[in-house]
Amino acid sequence: MIAELIRSCCGLELLAVKYKGKNVSIENLHQGFTHIFESTFESTEGVAEYVAHPAHVEYANLFLANLEKVLVIDYKPTTVRV
Amino acid sequence: MIAELIRSCCGLELLAVKYKGKNVSIENLHQGFTHIFESTFESTEGVAEYVAHPAHVEYANLFLANLEKVLVIDYKPTTVRV
């Protein structure tokens, strides 16, 4: 079910997801999280539009209902090292 | 103390941290996490070298001791959308 939802997520052109992947960390600090989705937006307004978009809301409700836990973090990246 | 540790982290040339930032998500799904560090490596071997490096171990021990909680996830990014 999760695998299917992940596939359907990435078929939705609206969604801004740029990269996805499964956790492979050797540090054992992943706290049970297994999948990662990374998106990039031009602005915080862009994030807000995305979050509020009906297609996102519909997908998020379905996706979240099938997840054991979820963590969402947004940040404005400060470049430390290129 | 955390702010100081974050500054010192980014002064360490060894560290592979590329971007840093504070959580600004409006979704309230950040589970109390406040800061993000993002690094990119050429290979999983590169991650393992970094994790095992004495300077990383020393810094990580100091840093982790001052954090309420931490989450580390590594993933090989599959491009979903460019």
Backbone of each chain as nested JSON, in Angstrom:
{
  "chains": [
    {"id": "A", "residues": [
      {"number": 1, "name": "MET", "atoms": {"N": [0.831, -1.216, 0.0], "CA": [0.0, 0.0, 0.0], "C": [0.861, 1.26, 0.0]}},
      {"number": 2, "name": "ILE", "atoms": {"N": [1.864, 1.259, 0.874], "CA": [2.759, 2.422, 0.932], "C": [3.499, 2.577, -0.393]}},
      {"number": 3, "name": "ALA", "atoms": {"N": [4.004, 1.458, -0.907], "CA": [4.743, 1.51, -2.176], "C": [3.851, 2.058, -3.288]}},
      {"number": 4, "name": "GLU", "atoms": {"N": [2.593, 1.638, -3.272], "CA": [1.653, 2.102, -4.288], "C": [1.389, 3.609, -4.141]}},
      {"number": 5, "name": "LEU", "atoms": {"N": [1.241, 4.05, -2.903], "CA": [0.997, 5.469, -2.644], "C": [2.202, 6.306, -3.059]}},
      {"number": 6, "name": "ILE", "atoms": {"N": [3.379, 5.759, -2.826], "CA": [4.584, 6.494, -3.205], "C": [4.647, 6.626, -4.717]}},
      {"number": 7, "name": "ARG", "atoms": {"N": [4.303, 5.553, -5.42], "CA": [4.296, 5.625, -6.882], "C": [3.267, 6.642, -7.372]}},
      {"number": 8, "name": "SER", "atoms": {"N": [2.082, 6.596, -6.778], "CA": [1.034, 7.505, -7.246], "C": [1.395, 8.948, -6.931]}},
      {"number": 9, "name": "CYS", "atoms": {"N": [2.059, 9.149, -5.807], "CA": [2.519, 10.485, -5.431], "C": [3.362, 11.063, -6.548]}},
      {"number": 10, "name": "CYS", "atoms": {"N": [4.26, 10.236, -7.051], "CA": [5.247, 10.746, -7.989], "C": [4.7, 10.845, -9.4]}},
      {"number": 11, "name": "GLY", "atoms": {"N": [3.515, 10.33, -9.594], "CA": [2.881, 10.477, -10.889], "C": [2.093, 11.77, -10.968]}},
      {"number": 12, "name": "LEU", "atoms": {"N": [1.783, 12.335, -9.853], "CA": [1.02, 13.582, -9.811], "C": [1.913, 14.748, -10.222]}},
      {"number": 13, "name": "GLU", "atoms": {"N": [1.642, 15.302, -11.362], "CA": [2.528, 16.37, -11.841], "C": [2.51, 17.598, -10.95]}},
      {"number": 14, "name": "LEU", "atoms": {"N": [1.391, 17.773, -10.306], "CA": [1.3, 18.938, -9.422], "C": [2.353, 18.904, -8.339]}},
      {"number": 15, "name": "LEU", "atoms": {"N": [2.595, 17.72, -7.802], "CA": [3.473, 17.625, -6.647], "C": [4.886, 18.061, -6.984]}},
      {"number": 16, "name": "ALA", "atoms": {"N": [5.465, 18.767, -6.044], "CA": [6.759, 19.389, -6.285], "C": [7.921, 18.493, -5.875]}},
      {"number": 17, "name": "VAL", "atoms": {"N": [7.637, 17.236, -5.603], "CA": [8.701, 16.356, -5.119], "C": [9.805, 16.22, -6.166]}},
      {"number": 18, "name": "LYS", "atoms": {"N": [11.012, 16.47, -5.741], "CA": [12.162, 16.483, -6.648], "C": [12.966, 15.188, -6.525]}},
      {"number": 19, "name": "TYR", "atoms": {"N": [13.174, 14.751, -5.298], "CA": [13.917, 13.527, -5.046], "C": [13.149, 12.654, -4.071]}},
      {"number": 20, "name": "LYS", "atoms": {"N": [13.326, 11.35, -4.214], "CA": [12.806, 10.434, -3.212], "C": [13.856, 9.362, -2.965]}},
      {"number": 21, "name": "GLY", "atoms": {"N": [13.72, 8.666, -1.848], "CA": [14.66, 7.597, -1.548], "C": [14.294, 6.893, -0.266]}},
      {"number": 22, "name": "LYS", "atoms": {"N": [14.947, 5.748, -0.058], "CA": [14.733, 4.998, 1.181], "C": [15.916, 5.221, 2.107]}},
      {"number": 23, "name": "ASN", "atoms": {"N": [15.626, 5.24, 3.391], "CA": [16.703, 5.425, 4.344], "C": [17.721, 4.296, 4.266]}},
      {"number": 24, "name": "VAL", "atoms": {"N": [19.017, 4.658, 4.217], "CA": [20.1, 3.671, 4.226], "C": [21.164, 4.052, 5.256]}},
      {"number": 25, "name": "SER", "atoms": {"N": [20.79, 4.905, 6.197], "CA": [21.776, 5.389, 7.173], "C": [22.333, 4.254, 8.025]}},
      {"number": 26, "name": "ILE", "atoms": {"N": [23.652, 4.311, 8.26], "CA": [24.314, 3.308, 9.105], "C": [24.409, 3.782, 10.552]}},
      {"number": 27, "name": "GLU", "atoms": {"N": [23.886, 4.973, 10.832], "CA": [24.056, 5.529, 12.177], "C": [22.971, 5.096, 13.168]}},
      {"number": 28, "name": "ASN", "atoms": {"N": [21.941, 4.464, 12.657], "CA": [20.84, 4.007, 13.506], "C": [20.205, 5.144, 14.311]}},
      {"number": 29, "name": "LEU", "atoms": {"N": [20.095, 6.287, 13.689], "CA": [19.438, 7.436, 14.319], "C": [18.231, 7.876, 13.478]}},
      {"number": 30, "name": "HIS", "atoms": {"N": [17.683, 6.952, 12.717], "CA": [16.581, 7.311, 11.807], "C": [15.215, 7.228, 12.481]}},
      {"number": 31, "name": "GLN", "atoms": {"N": [15.176, 6.76, 13.722], "CA": [13.948, 6.765, 14.54], "C": [12.772, 6.071, 13.846]}},
      {"number": 32, "name": "GLY", "atoms": {"N": [13.089, 5.073, 13.06], "CA": [12.023, 4.299, 12.427], "C": [11.516, 4.862, 11.115]}},
      {"number": 33, "name": "PHE", "atoms": {"N": [11.984, 6.044, 10.733], "CA": [11.548, 6.607, 9.44], "C": [12.228, 5.845, 8.301]}},
      {"number": 34, "name": "THR", "atoms": {"N": [11.487, 5.613, 7.234], "CA": [11.979, 4.732, 6.17], "C": [12.099, 5.402, 4.794]}},
      {"number": 35, "name": "HIS", "atoms": {"N": [11.293, 6.422, 4.538], "CA": [11.277, 7.037, 3.203], "C": [11.45, 8.548, 3.307]}},
      {"number": 36, "name": "ILE", "atoms": {"N": [12.062, 9.094, 2.286], "CA": [12.345, 10.536, 2.257], "C": [11.833, 11.124, 0.946]}},
      {"number": 37, "name": "PHE", "atoms": {"N": [11.223, 12.291, 1.044], "CA": [10.825, 13.054, -0.137], "C": [11.373, 14.46, 0.036]}},
      {"number": 38, "name": "GLU", "atoms": {"N": [12.029, 14.943, -0.981], "CA": [12.629, 16.275, -0.884], "C": [12.12, 17.141, -2.022]}},
      {"number": 39, "name": "SER", "atoms": {"N": [11.651, 18.321, -1.661], "CA": [11.126, 19.254, -2.658], "C": [11.81, 20.598, -2.495]}},
      {"number": 40, "name": "THR", "atoms": {"N": [11.865, 21.331, -3.592], "CA": [12.455, 22.661, -3.555], "C": [11.449, 23.65, -4.133]}},
      {"number": 41, "name": "PHE", "atoms": {"N": [11.281, 24.764, -3.439], "CA": [10.357, 25.815, -3.894], "C": [11.108, 27.124, -4.036]}},
      {"number": 42, "name": "GLU", "atoms": {"N": [10.577, 27.989, -4.889], "CA": [11.205, 29.284, -5.116], "C": [11.005, 30.235, -3.939]}},
      {"number": 43, "name": "SER", "atoms": {"N": [9.922, 30.012, -3.185], "CA": [9.597, 30.957, -2.118], "C": [8.739, 30.271, -1.058]}},
      {"number": 44, "name": "THR", "atoms": {"N": [8.629, 30.886, 0.114], "CA": [7.757, 30.349, 1.15], "C": [6.298, 30.443, 0.711]}},
      {"number": 45, "name": "GLU", "atoms": {"N": [5.987, 31.442, -0.121], "CA": [4.626, 31.546, -0.656], "C": [4.328, 30.32, -1.529]}},
      {"number": 46, "name": "GLY", "atoms": {"N": [5.328, 29.888, -2.248], "CA": [5.172, 28.704, -3.089], "C": [4.873, 27.464, -2.266]}},
      {"number": 47, "name": "VAL", "atoms": {"N": [5.508, 27.35, -1.119], "CA": [5.237, 26.22, -0.224], "C": [3.792, 26.283, 0.257]}},
      {"number": 48, "name": "ALA", "atoms": {"N": [3.367, 27.48, 0.662], "CA": [2.009, 27.657, 1.184], "C": [0.957, 27.326, 0.125]}},
      {"number": 49, "name": "GLU", "atoms": {"N": [1.209, 27.742, -1.099], "CA": [0.288, 27.425, -2.2], "C": [0.188, 25.922, -2.401]}},
      {"number": 50, "name": "TYR", "atoms": {"N": [1.343, 25.285, -2.373], "CA": [1.416, 23.834, -2.568], "C": [0.653, 23.11, -1.466]}},
      {"number": 51, "name": "VAL", "atoms": {"N": [0.912, 23.518, -0.214], "CA": [0.27, 22.865, 0.934], "C": [-1.253, 23.002, 0.861]}},
      {"number": 52, "name": "ALA", "atoms": {"N": [-1.717, 24.163, 0.406], "CA": [-3.158, 24.436, 0.396], "C": [-3.863, 23.928, -0.859]}},
      {"number": 53, "name": "HIS", "atoms": {"N": [-3.121, 23.525, -1.873], "CA": [-3.738, 23.113, -3.136], "C": [-4.634, 21.882, -2.924]}},
      {"number": 54, "name": "PRO", "atoms": {"N": [-5.852, 21.907, -3.458], "CA": [-6.787, 20.794, -3.251], "C": [-6.2, 19.423, -3.602]}},
      {"number": 55, "name": "ALA", "atoms": {"N": [-5.418, 19.355, -4.662], "CA": [-4.846, 18.058, -5.055], "C": [-3.842, 17.572, -4.009]}},
      {"number": 56, "name": "HIS", "atoms": {"N": [-3.113, 18.519, -3.415], "CA": [-2.171, 18.141, -2.356], "C": [-2.928, 17.699, -1.117]}},
      {"number": 57, "name": "VAL", "atoms": {"N": [-3.957, 18.448, -0.761], "CA": [-4.752, 18.122, 0.429], "C": [-5.362, 16.731, 0.286]}},
      {"number": 58, "name": "GLU", "atoms": {"N": [-5.898, 16.446, -0.888], "CA": [-6.527, 15.144, -1.131], "C": [-5.496, 14.026, -1.021]}},
      {"number": 59, "name": "TYR", "atoms": {"N": [-4.348, 14.237, -1.676], "CA": [-3.315, 13.208, -1.631], "C": [-2.752, 13.042, -0.219]}},
      {"number": 60, "name": "ALA", "atoms": {"N": [-2.511, 14.17, 0.453], "CA": [-1.921, 14.126, 1.799], "C": [-2.834, 13.385, 2.761]}},
      {"number": 61, "name": "ASN", "atoms": {"N": [-4.123, 13.615, 2.678], "CA": [-5.063, 12.929, 3.571], "C": [-5.0, 11.414, 3.382]}},
      {"number": 62, "name": "LEU", "atoms": {"N": [-4.944, 10.983, 2.128], "CA": [-4.854, 9.557, 1.833], "C": [-3.518, 8.988, 2.303]}},
      {"number": 63, "name": "PHE", "atoms": {"N": [-2.446, 9.729, 2.005], "CA": [-1.094, 9.257, 2.322], "C": [-0.904, 9.186, 3.84]}},
      {"number": 64, "name": "LEU", "atoms": {"N": [-1.241, 10.258, 4.535], "CA": [-1.022, 10.319, 5.988], "C": [-1.796, 9.231, 6.724]}},
      {"number": 65, "name": "ALA", "atoms": {"N": [-2.978, 8.907, 6.214], "CA": [-3.807, 7.888, 6.864], "C": [-3.151, 6.511, 6.811]}},
      {"number": 66, "name": "ASN", "atoms": {"N": [-2.183, 6.356, 5.91], "CA": [-1.522, 5.064, 5.754], "C": [-0.092, 5.036, 6.284]}},
      {"number": 67, "name": "LEU", "atoms": {"N": [0.301, 6.095, 6.948], "CA": [1.658, 6.159, 7.484], "C": [1.637, 5.952, 8.991]}},
      {"number": 68, "name": "GLU", "atoms": {"N": [2.658, 5.288, 9.491], "CA": [2.774, 5.109, 10.936], "C": [3.153, 6.433, 11.586]}},
      {"number": 69, "name": "LYS", "atoms": {"N": [4.049, 7.162, 10.935], "CA": [4.41, 8.49, 11.426], "C": [4.985, 9.308, 10.293]}},
      {"number": 70, "name": "VAL", "atoms": {"N": [4.968, 10.604, 10.485], "CA": [5.426, 11.503, 9.434], "C": [6.116, 12.699, 10.08]}},
      {"number": 71, "name": "LEU", "atoms": {"N": [7.072, 13.227, 9.373], "CA": [7.797, 14.411, 9.837], "C": [7.956, 15.331, 8.634]}},
      {"number": 72, "name": "VAL", "atoms": {"N": [7.528, 16.567, 8.774], "CA": [7.673, 17.543, 7.695], "C": [8.471, 18.725, 8.21]}},
      {"number": 73, "name": "ILE", "atoms": {"N": [9.564, 19.009, 7.53], "CA": [10.38, 20.161, 7.892], "C": [10.619, 20.986, 6.64]}},
      {"number": 74, "name": "ASP", "atoms": {"N": [10.411, 22.281, 6.743], "CA": [10.745, 23.204, 5.658], "C": [11.832, 24.13, 6.169]}},
      {"number": 75, "name": "TYR", "atoms": {"N": [12.768, 24.468, 5.299], "CA": [13.791, 25.434, 5.716], "C": [14.315, 26.207, 4.527]}},
      {"number": 76, "name": "LYS", "atoms": {"N": [14.741, 27.429, 4.833], "CA": [15.422, 28.242, 3.826], "C": [16.894, 27.891, 3.924]}},
      {"number": 77, "name": "PRO", "atoms": {"N": [17.453, 27.268, 2.904], "CA": [18.831, 26.791, 3.039], "C": [19.866, 27.919, 3.034]}},
      {"number": 78, "name": "THR", "atoms": {"N": [20.7, 27.909, 4.052], "CA": [21.873, 28.76, 4.08], "C": [23.033, 27.885, 3.613]}},
      {"number": 79, "name": "THR", "atoms": {"N": [23.749, 28.334, 2.615], "CA": [24.844, 27.517, 2.099], "C": [26.011, 27.545, 3.074]}},
      {"number": 80, "name": "VAL", "atoms": {"N": [26.439, 26.348, 3.46], "CA": [27.564, 26.227, 4.371], "C": [28.829, 25.946, 3.583]}},
      {"number": 81, "name": "ARG", "atoms": {"N": [28.675, 25.091, 2.609], "CA": [29.838, 24.634, 1.83], "C": [29.316, 24.136, 0.486]}},
      {"number": 82, "name": "VAL", "atoms": {"N": [29.926, 24.581, -0.585], "CA": [29.454, 24.172, -1.91], "C": [30.31, 23.025, -2.444]}}
    ]},
    {"id": "B", "residues": [
      {"number": 1, "name": "MET", "atoms": {"N": [23.858, 27.73, 23.608], "CA": [24.783, 26.585, 23.466], "C": [24.58, 25.897, 22.104]}},
      {"number": 2, "name": "ILE", "atoms": {"N": [23.314, 25.649, 21.75], "CA": [23.033, 25.014, 20.468], "C": [23.5, 25.919, 19.323]}},
      {"number": 3, "name": "ALA", "atoms": {"N": [23.195, 27.198, 19.43], "CA": [23.598, 28.127, 18.373], "C": [25.111, 28.127, 18.212]}},
      {"number": 4, "name": "GLU", "atoms": {"N": [25.818, 28.069, 19.336], "CA": [27.285, 28.063, 19.3], "C": [27.798, 26.779, 18.647]}},
      {"number": 5, "name": "LEU", "atoms": {"N": [27.171, 25.667, 18.999], "CA": [27.58, 24.383, 18.423], "C": [27.31, 24.352, 16.919]}},
      {"number": 6, "name": "ILE", "atoms": {"N": [26.204, 24.964, 16.521], "CA": [25.892, 24.988, 15.095], "C": [26.926, 25.821, 14.353]}},
      {"number": 7, "name": "ARG", "atoms": {"N": [27.312, 26.942, 14.946], "CA": [28.354, 27.761, 14.316], "C": [29.667, 26.997, 14.225]}},
      {"number": 8, "name": "SER", "atoms": {"N": [30.038, 26.323, 15.311], "CA": [31.321, 25.619, 15.294], "C": [31.282, 24.457, 14.318]}},
      {"number": 9, "name": "CYS", "atoms": {"N": [30.123, 23.829, 14.209], "CA": [29.954, 22.747, 13.24], "C": [30.35, 23.214, 11.862]}},
      {"number": 10, "name": "CYS", "atoms": {"N": [29.876, 24.406, 11.514], "CA": [30.026, 24.863, 10.14], "C": [31.396, 25.467, 9.894]}},
      {"number": 11, "name": "GLY", "atoms": {"N": [32.154, 25.616, 10.951], "CA": [33.521, 26.085, 10.792], "C": [34.471, 24.929, 10.523]}},
      {"number": 12, "name": "LEU", "atoms": {"N": [34.056, 23.762, 10.844], "CA": [34.886, 22.571, 10.65], "C": [34.921, 22.21, 9.165]}},
      {"number": 13, "name": "GLU", "atoms": {"N": [36.05, 22.405, 8.558], "CA": [36.124, 22.145, 7.107], "C": [35.887, 20.694, 6.767]}},
      {"number": 14, "name": "LEU", "atoms": {"N": [36.216, 19.847, 7.717], "CA": [36.023, 18.426, 7.46], "C": [34.561, 18.105, 7.184]}},
      {"number": 15, "name": "LEU", "atoms": {"N": [33.693, 18.759, 7.93], "CA": [32.272, 18.403, 7.845], "C": [31.72, 18.695, 6.469]}},
      {"number": 16, "name": "ALA", "atoms": {"N": [30.892, 17.788, 6.029], "CA": [30.396, 17.845, 4.666], "C": [29.086, 18.61, 4.56]}},
      {"number": 17, "name": "VAL", "atoms": {"N": [28.704, 19.299, 5.622], "CA": [27.416, 19.985, 5.614], "C": [27.376, 21.03, 4.508]}},
      {"number": 18, "name": "LYS", "atoms": {"N": [26.344, 20.931, 3.69], "CA": [26.223, 21.803, 2.529], "C": [25.224, 22.931, 2.785]}},
      {"number": 19, "name": "TYR", "atoms": {"N": [24.11, 22.585, 3.408], "CA": [23.087, 23.577, 3.727], "C": [22.663, 23.421, 5.177]}},
      {"number": 20, "name": "LYS", "atoms": {"N": [22.266, 24.528, 5.777], "CA": [21.647, 24.468, 7.1], "C": [20.465, 25.424, 7.114]}},
      {"number": 21, "name": "GLY", "atoms": {"N": [19.582, 25.23, 8.089], "CA": [18.442, 26.121, 8.188], "C": [17.57, 25.772, 9.378]}},
      {"number": 22, "name": "LYS", "atoms": {"N": [16.677, 26.691, 9.705], "CA": [15.732, 26.452, 10.795], "C": [14.377, 26.077, 10.219]}},
      {"number": 23, "name": "ASN", "atoms": {"N": [13.685, 25.212, 10.919], "CA": [12.361, 24.818, 10.452], "C": [11.415, 26.012, 10.393]}},
      {"number": 24, "name": "VAL", "atoms": {"N": [10.71, 26.154, 9.277], "CA": [9.7, 27.205, 9.122], "C": [8.391, 26.616, 8.583]}},
      {"number": 25, "name": "SER", "atoms": {"N": [8.243, 25.302, 8.709], "CA": [7.059, 24.658, 8.13], "C": [5.768, 25.15, 8.774]}},
      {"number": 26, "name": "ILE", "atoms": {"N": [4.747, 25.351, 7.928], "CA": [3.441, 25.788, 8.427], "C": [2.512, 24.599, 8.659]}},
      {"number": 27, "name": "GLU", "atoms": {"N": [3.002, 23.387, 8.411], "CA": [2.125, 22.218, 8.494], "C": [2.023, 21.635, 9.906]}},
      {"number": 28, "name": "ASN", "atoms": {"N": [2.874, 22.088, 10.789], "CA": [2.885, 21.603, 12.175], "C": [3.071, 20.082, 12.258]}},
      {"number": 29, "name": "LEU", "atoms": {"N": [3.915, 19.571, 11.39], "CA": [4.26, 18.143, 11.409], "C": [5.761, 17.965, 11.644]}},
      {"number": 30, "name": "HIS", "atoms": {"N": [6.376, 18.962, 12.285], "CA": [7.834, 18.905, 12.466], "C": [8.248, 18.162, 13.73]}},
      {"number": 31, "name": "GLN", "atoms": {"N": [7.284, 17.743, 14.514], "CA": [7.527, 16.89, 15.69], "C": [8.572, 17.484, 16.642]}},
      {"number": 32, "name": "GLY", "atoms": {"N": [8.626, 18.792, 16.715], "CA": [9.545, 19.427, 17.654], "C": [10.949, 19.649, 17.127]}},
      {"number": 33, "name": "PHE", "atoms": {"N": [11.25, 19.151, 15.951], "CA": [12.593, 19.378, 15.386], "C": [12.703, 20.826, 14.915]}},
      {"number": 34, "name": "THR", "atoms": {"N": [13.875, 21.421, 15.124], "CA": [14.031, 22.859, 14.887], "C": [15.09, 23.22, 13.845]}},
      {"number": 35, "name": "HIS", "atoms": {"N": [16.099, 22.378, 13.692], "CA": [17.21, 22.703, 12.796], "C": [17.469, 21.568, 11.812]}},
      {"number": 36, "name": "ILE", "atoms": {"N": [17.921, 21.944, 10.636], "CA": [18.188, 20.971, 9.57], "C": [19.609, 21.174, 9.045]}},
      {"number": 37, "name": "PHE", "atoms": {"N": [20.291, 20.063, 8.811], "CA": [21.596, 20.077, 8.142], "C": [21.525, 19.088, 6.994]}},
      {"number": 38, "name": "GLU", "atoms": {"N": [21.938, 19.532, 5.848], "CA": [21.863, 18.666, 4.676], "C": [23.245, 18.544, 4.044]}},
      {"number": 39, "name": "SER", "atoms": {"N": [23.653, 17.326, 3.802], "CA": [24.962, 17.058, 3.202], "C": [24.791, 16.162, 1.993]}},
      {"number": 40, "name": "THR", "atoms": {"N": [25.724, 16.276, 1.071], "CA": [25.71, 15.433, -0.121], "C": [27.058, 14.736, -0.251]}},
      {"number": 41, "name": "PHE", "atoms": {"N": [27.026, 13.459, -0.521], "CA": [28.252, 12.676, -0.684], "C": [28.237, 12.006, -2.053]}},
      {"number": 42, "name": "GLU", "atoms": {"N": [29.436, 11.729, -2.535], "CA": [29.563, 11.075, -3.844], "C": [29.159, 9.608, -3.794]}},
      {"number": 43, "name": "SER", "atoms": {"N": [29.284, 8.997, -2.621], "CA": [29.036, 7.553, -2.531], "C": [28.673, 7.182, -1.102]}},
      {"number": 44, "name": "THR", "atoms": {"N": [28.125, 5.992, -0.933], "CA": [27.822, 5.521, 0.426], "C": [29.118, 5.279, 1.194]}},
      {"number": 45, "name": "GLU", "atoms": {"N": [30.189, 4.935, 0.486], "CA": [31.486, 4.784, 1.156], "C": [31.928, 6.134, 1.732]}},
      {"number": 46, "name": "GLY", "atoms": {"N": [31.627, 7.191, 1.01], "CA": [31.967, 8.531, 1.487], "C": [31.233, 8.876, 2.774]}},
      {"number": 47, "name": "VAL", "atoms": {"N": [29.983, 8.449, 2.87], "CA": [29.212, 8.678, 4.098], "C": [29.861, 7.909, 5.25]}},
      {"number": 48, "name": "ALA", "atoms": {"N": [30.209, 6.655, 4.991], "CA": [30.805, 5.808, 6.033], "C": [32.131, 6.38, 6.529]}},
      {"number": 49, "name": "GLU", "atoms": {"N": [32.936, 6.897, 5.604], "CA": [34.218, 7.523, 5.985], "C": [33.975, 8.74, 6.87]}},
      {"number": 50, "name": "TYR", "atoms": {"N": [33.003, 9.522, 6.454], "CA": [32.655, 10.736, 7.2], "C": [32.172, 10.391, 8.611]}},
      {"number": 51, "name": "VAL", "atoms": {"N": [31.277, 9.413, 8.704], "CA": [30.711, 9.03, 9.998], "C": [31.805, 8.523, 10.936]}},
      {"number": 52, "name": "ALA", "atoms": {"N": [32.775, 7.807, 10.39], "CA": [33.811, 7.184, 11.214], "C": [34.992, 8.105, 11.503]}},
      {"number": 53, "name": "HIS", "atoms": {"N": [35.076, 9.23, 10.808], "CA": [36.237, 10.112, 10.971], "C": [36.317, 10.641, 12.41]}},
      {"number": 54, "name": "PRO", "atoms": {"N": [37.51, 10.573, 13.032], "CA": [37.667, 11.016, 14.43], "C": [37.112, 12.42, 14.699]}},
      {"number": 55, "name": "ALA", "atoms": {"N": [37.296, 13.339, 13.77], "CA": [36.804, 14.707, 13.991], "C": [35.278, 14.733, 14.002]}},
      {"number": 56, "name": "HIS", "atoms": {"N": [34.668, 13.883, 13.176], "CA": [33.209, 13.808, 13.176], "C": [32.712, 13.169, 14.456]}},
      {"number": 57, "name": "VAL", "atoms": {"N": [33.374, 12.101, 14.879], "CA": [32.969, 11.398, 16.106], "C": [33.055, 12.348, 17.3]}},
      {"number": 58, "name": "GLU", "atoms": {"N": [34.144, 13.101, 17.363], "CA": [34.339, 14.031, 18.487], "C": [33.249, 15.108, 18.476]}},
      {"number": 59, "name": "TYR", "atoms": {"N": [33.016, 15.675, 17.313], "CA": [31.998, 16.718, 17.22], "C": [30.605, 16.156, 17.494]}},
      {"number": 60, "name": "ALA", "atoms": {"N": [30.32, 14.987, 16.93], "CA": [28.992, 14.389, 17.088], "C": [28.705, 14.086, 18.559]}},
      {"number": 61, "name": "ASN", "atoms": {"N": [29.695, 13.6, 19.267], "CA": [29.485, 13.297, 20.689], "C": [29.118, 14.56, 21.471]}},
      {"number": 62, "name": "LEU", "atoms": {"N": [29.823, 15.644, 21.194], "CA": [29.544, 16.915, 21.874], "C": [28.165, 17.439, 21.477]}},
      {"number": 63, "name": "PHE", "atoms": {"N": [27.893, 17.377, 20.183], "CA": [26.648, 17.937, 19.651], "C": [25.444, 17.139, 20.17]}},
      {"number": 64, "name": "LEU", "atoms": {"N": [25.501, 15.816, 20.04], "CA": [24.374, 14.966, 20.438], "C": [24.06, 15.117, 21.92]}},
      {"number": 65, "name": "ALA", "atoms": {"N": [25.094, 15.316, 22.727], "CA": [24.896, 15.443, 24.172], "C": [24.094, 16.696, 24.515]}},
      {"number": 66, "name": "ASN", "atoms": {"N": [24.025, 17.632, 23.572], "CA": [23.33, 18.89, 23.828], "C": [22.006, 19.013, 23.08]}},
      {"number": 67, "name": "LEU", "atoms": {"N": [21.599, 17.938, 22.439], "CA": [20.344, 17.968, 21.686], "C": [19.257, 17.217, 22.439]}},
      {"number": 68, "name": "GLU", "atoms": {"N": [18.057, 17.709, 22.327], "CA": [16.932, 17.008, 22.945], "C": [16.619, 15.737, 22.163]}},
      {"number": 69, "name": "LYS", "atoms": {"N": [16.678, 15.867, 20.849], "CA": [16.493, 14.685, 20.013], "C": [17.131, 14.921, 18.655]}},
      {"number": 70, "name": "VAL", "atoms": {"N": [17.394, 13.833, 17.978], "CA": [18.082, 13.925, 16.697], "C": [17.536, 12.847, 15.769]}},
      {"number": 71, "name": "LEU", "atoms": {"N": [17.545, 13.163, 14.492], "CA": [17.097, 12.219, 13.472], "C": [18.093, 12.3, 12.325]}},
      {"number": 72, "name": "VAL", "atoms": {"N": [18.645, 11.162, 11.951], "CA": [19.583, 11.12, 10.83], "C": [19.04, 10.164, 9.781]}},
      {"number": 73, "name": "ILE", "atoms": {"N": [18.876, 10.682, 8.574], "CA": [18.43, 9.845, 7.468], "C": [19.38, 10.05, 6.296]}},
      {"number": 74, "name": "ASP", "atoms": {"N": [19.834, 8.968, 5.716], "CA": [20.638, 9.026, 4.496], "C": [19.846, 8.357, 3.393]}},
      {"number": 75, "name": "TYR", "atoms": {"N": [19.913, 8.899, 2.205], "CA": [19.228, 8.237, 1.089], "C": [19.93, 8.525, -0.233]}},
      {"number": 76, "name": "LYS", "atoms": {"N": [19.81, 7.553, -1.124], "CA": [20.298, 7.743, -2.487], "C": [19.163, 8.369, -3.261]}},
      {"number": 77, "name": "PRO", "atoms": {"N": [19.296, 9.615, -3.68], "CA": [18.156, 10.296, -4.305], "C": [17.807, 9.764, -5.69]}},
      {"number": 78, "name": "THR", "atoms": {"N": [16.568, 9.405, -5.846], "CA": [16.009, 9.104, -7.16], "C": [15.311, 10.371, -7.622]}},
      {"number": 79, "name": "THR", "atoms": {"N": [15.658, 10.843, -8.786], "CA": [15.048, 12.079, -9.275], "C": [13.609, 11.824, -9.689]}},
      {"number": 80, "name": "VAL", "atoms": {"N": [12.712, 12.599, -9.117], "CA": [11.295, 12.474, -9.447], "C": [10.93, 13.532, -10.475]}},
      {"number": 81, "name": "ARG", "atoms": {"N": [11.469, 14.71, -10.258], "CA": [11.113, 15.845, -11.11], "C": [12.244, 16.861, -11.002]}},
      {"number": 82, "name": "VAL", "atoms": {"N": [12.683, 17.36, -12.136], "CA": [13.816, 18.302, -12.104], "C": [13.298, 19.734, -12.206]}}
    ]}
  ]
}
